[in-house]
Amino acid sequence: MKIGGIILAGGNGSRFGSAIPKQFLELRGKSILEYSIDKFKEVAHHIVIVSNKGWMEETRKLVSGPSIEVTGGGITRQISVYNGLKCLADKDIEIAAIHDGVRPLFSLSLLRKCIQHALQYGSAVPAVKVCGTLVLSDEGEKISGYIDRDKAYEIQTPQVFKFGLIFQAHIKAMESGMTDFTDDSRLFEMNGIPADIIEGDDCNIKITTPFDLVMVEEYLRGMDGKYYQEHGGRRICKNC
């Protein structure tokens, strides 16, 4: 079984408010992106880093070895993933793991669990139950509806699929002119195959704002962070 990893690192830092794309910011001695690269090296036979085109040289400085390559991202996340899948197309890959490079706290145990599940069932999407109350609003001013939180989950990455299934889903979407899916599980479902949910990690934070970075730094600094890195996510919301 050959595993291919796609790590998305195409952000430009605009939402984060930084002149440097957040994936290159230092987090306790190394860049945020390196945390994902180092873990993927443990399980993947070939890794593709999909980089912001203006930062490809910086990205190449972080990687080494014949089994890792850097390619340019697209104008949407979907196109970036498609670019990564095309790089794996001739590598005899059976399983593709797709990950946001600004989620440094995912555990190796989660990645391995997703791979094993996808190998058996075709897909594995980590998710955690939503703890708070979710509402709908048409214009952002008044509540127009409520979502049953017992059925609501927040999905994460790495999302793992059998390579042929996810690649064909991307090809089909591109040929149909659909280029702006924000999540691979949704695109996978649009191809007629619902994706499988498995339990994710509460600590698997996507760094989007400066506050998120502070939270991640605190986890890595404390004993919970050390335990997390070695054993996997700790359930924080015990009442979910």
C-alpha positions as CSV (number, residue, x, y, z in Angstrom):
1,M,0.0,0.0,0.0
2,K,1.5,3.4,-1.1
3,I,0.3,6.5,0.7
4,G,0.4,9.9,-0.8
5,G,0.2,13.1,1.3
6,I,-1.0,16.5,0.1
7,I,-0.3,19.4,2.5
8,L,-2.0,22.6,1.6
9,A,0.2,25.7,2.2
10,G,-1.3,28.2,-0.2
11,G,-2.6,30.9,2.1
12,N,-1.3,34.4,1.9
13,G,-1.9,35.6,5.5
14,S,-4.6,38.1,4.7
15,R,-7.2,36.9,7.2
16,F,-4.5,36.4,9.8
17,G,-3.3,40.0,9.4
18,S,0.3,39.1,8.8
19,A,2.8,40.1,6.1
20,I,4.1,36.6,6.2
21,P,1.8,33.7,5.3
22,K,0.8,32.1,8.6
23,Q,2.2,28.6,7.6
24,F,5.7,30.1,7.7
25,L,5.3,31.7,11.2
26,E,7.5,30.2,13.9
27,L,5.9,28.0,16.5
28,R,8.3,27.0,19.3
29,G,11.4,26.7,17.1
30,K,10.0,25.7,13.7
31,S,7.5,26.9,11.2
32,I,3.8,25.9,11.5
33,L,4.1,24.0,8.2
34,E,7.0,21.9,9.4
35,Y,4.8,20.3,12.1
36,S,2.6,18.7,9.3
37,I,5.5,17.8,7.1
38,D,7.3,16.0,9.9
39,K,4.3,13.9,10.8
40,F,3.5,13.0,7.2
41,K,7.1,11.8,6.7
42,E,6.3,9.1,9.2
43,V,3.6,7.5,7.1
44,A,3.5,8.8,3.5
45,H,5.6,7.4,0.6
46,H,5.3,10.6,-1.3
47,I,4.4,14.1,-0.1
48,V,3.2,17.1,-2.2
49,I,3.3,20.5,-0.6
50,V,0.9,22.8,-2.5
51,S,2.4,26.2,-2.0
52,N,1.4,29.8,-2.4
53,K,3.1,30.6,-5.8
54,G,4.8,33.6,-4.4
55,W,6.4,31.6,-1.6
56,M,7.5,28.4,-3.4
57,E,11.2,29.0,-2.8
58,E,10.6,29.5,0.9
59,T,8.6,26.3,0.9
60,R,11.3,24.4,-0.8
61,K,13.8,25.4,1.9
62,L,11.6,23.5,4.4
63,V,11.6,20.2,2.6
64,S,14.2,17.7,1.4
65,G,14.3,14.3,-0.1
66,P,13.2,12.6,-3.3
67,S,9.8,11.7,-1.9
68,I,8.8,15.3,-1.3
69,E,7.9,17.9,-4.0
70,V,6.5,21.4,-4.1
71,T,3.9,22.5,-6.6
72,G,1.9,25.7,-7.0
73,G,-1.6,26.3,-5.6
74,G,-4.6,27.5,-7.5
75,I,-7.0,30.4,-7.0
76,T,-9.3,28.1,-4.9
77,R,-8.6,25.4,-2.4
78,Q,-10.2,22.8,-4.7
79,I,-7.9,23.7,-7.5
80,S,-4.9,23.5,-5.1
81,V,-5.9,20.0,-4.0
82,Y,-6.4,19.0,-7.7
83,N,-2.9,20.2,-8.5
84,G,-1.6,18.0,-5.7
85,L,-3.5,15.0,-6.8
86,K,-2.1,15.4,-10.3
87,C,1.4,15.2,-8.9
88,L,0.5,11.9,-7.3
89,A,-1.2,10.4,-10.3
90,D,1.8,8.6,-11.7
91,K,3.2,7.4,-8.3
92,D,1.0,4.3,-7.9
93,I,-0.7,5.8,-4.9
94,E,-3.6,3.8,-3.2
95,I,-4.4,6.2,-0.4
96,A,-4.4,10.0,-0.5
97,A,-4.3,12.0,2.7
98,I,-5.2,15.7,2.3
99,H,-4.3,18.1,5.1
100,D,-4.4,21.8,5.9
101,G,-0.8,22.9,6.6
102,V,-2.1,25.3,9.3
103,R,-3.3,22.5,11.5
104,P,-0.1,21.6,13.3
105,L,-1.6,19.7,16.3
106,F,-3.1,16.7,14.5
107,S,-1.7,13.5,15.9
108,L,0.1,10.7,14.2
109,S,-2.5,8.3,15.7
110,L,-5.3,10.3,14.1
111,L,-3.5,10.2,10.7
112,R,-2.9,6.4,10.9
113,K,-6.5,5.8,12.0
114,C,-7.8,7.7,9.0
115,I,-5.6,5.8,6.7
116,Q,-6.7,2.4,8.0
117,H,-10.3,3.4,7.8
118,A,-10.1,4.8,4.3
119,L,-8.2,1.7,3.1
120,Q,-11.1,-0.5,4.3
121,Y,-14.1,1.8,3.5
122,G,-12.9,4.3,0.9
123,S,-12.9,7.5,3.0
124,A,-12.2,8.9,6.5
125,V,-13.0,12.4,7.6
126,P,-12.2,13.3,11.2
127,A,-14.9,15.3,13.0
128,V,-15.8,16.5,16.5
129,K,-19.3,17.1,17.8
130,V,-20.3,20.8,18.1
131,C,-20.7,21.8,21.8
132,G,-22.4,25.2,21.4
133,T,-25.8,26.3,19.9
134,L,-25.7,26.8,16.1
135,V,-28.1,29.2,14.4
136,L,-28.8,30.3,10.8
137,S,-29.1,33.9,9.7
138,D,-29.8,35.0,6.2
139,E,-28.4,38.5,6.5
140,G,-26.2,38.2,9.6
141,E,-28.6,40.4,11.7
142,K,-31.5,38.2,12.8
143,I,-31.7,34.5,13.7
144,S,-33.7,32.6,11.0
145,G,-33.3,29.1,12.3
146,Y,-31.6,26.7,14.6
147,I,-29.4,23.6,13.9
148,D,-29.8,20.5,16.0
149,R,-26.4,20.3,17.7
150,D,-26.9,16.6,18.4
151,K,-26.5,16.1,14.6
152,A,-23.9,18.8,14.1
153,Y,-20.2,18.1,13.7
154,E,-17.2,20.2,12.8
155,I,-15.0,18.4,10.3
156,Q,-11.2,18.6,10.3
157,T,-8.2,17.4,8.3
158,P,-6.4,15.2,7.5
159,Q,-9.1,13.8,5.2
160,V,-8.2,10.5,3.7
161,F,-9.6,8.8,0.6
162,K,-8.8,6.0,-1.8
163,F,-6.8,7.8,-4.4
164,G,-8.8,6.7,-7.4
165,L,-12.1,7.8,-5.9
166,I,-11.0,11.3,-4.8
167,F,-9.1,11.9,-8.0
168,Q,-12.1,11.0,-10.2
169,A,-14.3,13.2,-8.0
170,H,-12.0,16.1,-8.6
171,I,-11.7,15.4,-12.4
172,K,-15.5,15.2,-12.6
173,A,-16.0,18.5,-10.8
174,M,-13.4,20.3,-12.9
175,E,-14.9,19.0,-16.2
176,S,-18.3,20.3,-14.9
177,G,-16.9,23.7,-14.3
178,M,-17.1,23.4,-10.5
179,T,-13.9,24.8,-8.9
180,D,-14.8,26.3,-5.6
181,F,-15.6,23.4,-3.2
182,T,-14.1,24.3,0.2
183,D,-13.9,20.8,1.5
184,D,-13.0,17.5,-0.1
185,S,-15.6,15.5,1.8
186,R,-18.3,17.6,0.1
187,L,-16.8,17.1,-3.3
188,F,-16.5,13.4,-2.6
189,E,-20.2,13.3,-1.7
190,M,-21.2,15.1,-4.8
191,N,-19.7,12.2,-6.7
192,G,-22.4,9.9,-5.2
193,I,-20.4,8.5,-2.3
194,P,-21.0,9.9,1.3
195,A,-17.8,10.2,3.2
196,D,-17.2,8.3,6.5
197,I,-16.8,10.3,9.7
198,I,-14.4,9.2,12.4
199,E,-13.7,10.8,15.8
200,G,-11.3,13.7,15.4
201,D,-9.2,15.6,18.0
202,D,-10.5,18.6,19.9
203,C,-7.0,20.0,19.8
204,N,-6.7,19.8,16.0
205,I,-7.1,23.6,15.7
206,K,-6.9,25.3,12.3
207,I,-4.8,28.5,12.8
208,T,-6.9,31.2,11.3
209,T,-6.5,34.1,13.7
210,P,-3.7,35.3,16.1
211,F,-5.8,33.9,19.0
212,D,-5.7,30.5,17.4
213,L,-1.9,30.7,17.4
214,V,-1.9,31.6,21.1
215,M,-4.0,28.5,21.8
216,V,-1.7,26.2,19.9
217,E,1.4,27.6,21.6
218,E,-0.2,27.0,25.0
219,Y,-0.9,23.4,24.1
220,L,2.6,22.8,23.0
221,R,4.0,24.5,26.1
222,G,2.0,22.5,28.6
223,M,1.8,18.9,29.7
224,D,-1.4,18.4,27.8
225,G,0.4,19.5,24.7
226,K,3.1,16.9,25.3
227,Y,0.6,14.2,25.9
228,Y,-1.3,15.2,22.9
229,Q,1.7,15.0,20.6
230,E,2.5,11.5,21.8
231,H,-0.9,9.9,22.2
232,G,-3.5,11.9,20.3
233,G,-6.3,14.4,21.0
234,R,-7.7,14.8,24.5
235,R,-11.5,15.2,24.7
236,I,-12.0,18.7,26.2
237,C,-15.7,19.1,25.9
238,K,-16.7,16.3,28.2
239,N,-20.4,17.4,28.1
240,C,-20.7,17.3,24.3
